[in-house]
Amino acid sequence: MVNGKELANAYSELNDPIDQEERFVEQMRLADKGDDEAMIIDKDFLRALQYGMPPTSGIGIGIDRLVMLMTGQTTIQEVLFFPQMRPEKVAKRDSEAAYTAIGVPTEWVAPLQKAGYLTVASLEGVNPAKVHQEICGLNKKFKLGYTNPTIDEVAAWANAAKQ
């Protein structure tokens, strides 16, 4: 703190191997529940902690906060350049009815869109084996419990999208 304002933040790293392993295990539980950002267990890091990795710490000085101090500004917005706001891009998605019209079962519409096939036209000319692998992977990853379609069924969807 300088002149009543935060100039930098300090941190220290966790160096207890037992606590860190418990946190990794909790991250794996979150990954099983579908958290894409959950970490896997880093055995090498845990081994380094067990051998006695020295305590680590640091300090992060923000240039923006340093400029605030040097220029006497009271808010961070006065020293940061905020670009003009751009309108949010919304991807076009076909309705469920458009997918069912080409033979896609209702439950497979959401996994197809999650895999990136937001429109029926995006299925045109795709590799059915690749699409099959992607949606079956989503079925397994998110534990949807759907009966996986065959590659021939996926190929029929792609062929129907062409017409």
N, C-alpha and C positions, 0 to 999 in steps of 0.2 A: 504494500500500500504506500502510495506517495501522494501527499496533499489530499488524503481522504479518498483517493481513487485507486482501483486495482490496476496495477501496471503489469503484473505478471502472475501466473499461477504456478505453484510448485506441486510436485507429485513425488510419490515413492512407489516402487513396484512391490507387489506381493512376493515374498521370498520364502513362504512356508509351503513345502511340498505337499503336505497332507491337505491343507486348505485348498491349494491350487488344484489338486487332483479331484477333490469333491466338486469344485466349480466346473471342471471339465466334464465330469459325469453328469452334472445338472444340464450343461450345454447339450450333451448327447441326448438327454431326455427331451429337451426342447426341439432338437432336430427330428426326433422320432414323431413329434407332434406336428411337424411341418414347418418349423422355423428355418427359413433359408439362410439366415445369417448366423446360425449356431455354429460354434467351433467344434472341431474334432479333438480328441485327446492327443496332445503333443507329448509323446513319450520322451523324446530327446530333451525337451525343456524340463520335464519333471525330473529326469535323471540329473540334469545340471543343478537343479534346486537341491536334490538329495545329496549331491557331492559337496554342497556348500557354496552355491553361487553367492557372491557378495551382494549386500544390499545395494540397490540401484535407486537413484533419484534424479530429479532434474528440475529445471525451471523453464517455463515458456514465456518469453517476453513478446507481447504482441506489438508489432510495428504500429498498428493503428492506435493503440493506447499510448505508445511512446510519442506519437505525433500529437495526440490530444494534450499530453503534458507539455510538450514544447510550444504548442501554439495557444495554450490556455483555453482550449475548447471544453465545453461542459458535457457534450453528448457525442457519442461515437458517430452518429449520422453526419455530423458536421465535418468529419475528416474522411469518411468513406464515400466513394463514388458508387451510387446505386444506379445501374442502367435502367433505362425505360422499361416498364413492364410489357412483356409480349403476351398476346393472348395464348391461353393454354390450348395445345393441340389435342383434339379428341379424335381418337382413331375410330373410323367407321366400322361398325359391327352389324352383321346381318342378324335378322331375328331368328328365333328358334324355328319358326315355321319354314324359313328358307332352307334350313338344314334338313328338316324332316321331309321336305318336298323332294330331296334327292336321295332319301332313304336312310339318313343318319338317325339312329334312335335318339330320343329326347335326352336321355342321360349322358350321351356322348357329346352333346353340343358344347357344354361348358369346358370339358377337357380339351376339345379341339380348339376352342378359342384361347384357352390357357396356353396351348402349345404354339399359338401364333397364327392360327388359321381363322382370322377374324371374320372373313367373308367366305361365302360359298365359292366365289371366283378364285380365291387363293388355293383351293384344293385342285384346281385345274392343272394337270400336267405334273403333279407331285409324284414322288416315289412312294408307292403304297407301303412298302416295307419300312421306310423311314417314319412315315406318319403312324403306322401301326406301333412301332417301337416307342415313339414319343408318347402316344396316348396311353399305351399299356404301362409305360413307366410312371406316368402321372397317376394312373389307377393304383399302382402299387405304392408309390411314394405317399400319396395322401389317403391311402387305405379307404378308397371309395367303395370297394366291394362289388364293382360291376363285373359282369361276365365279359371278358375281353373279346372284341370282334376278331374275325379271321382276317388274314391279309387280303383274301379274295373279297370280303365285304368292304374293306377300306378301298380296294381297287374299284369296286362298283361305285362307291361314293365319288371317287375322283373322276371316273368315266361319266357319271351323271352330271357332274359339275361342268364338264365340257359342253354339254348340250343345252 
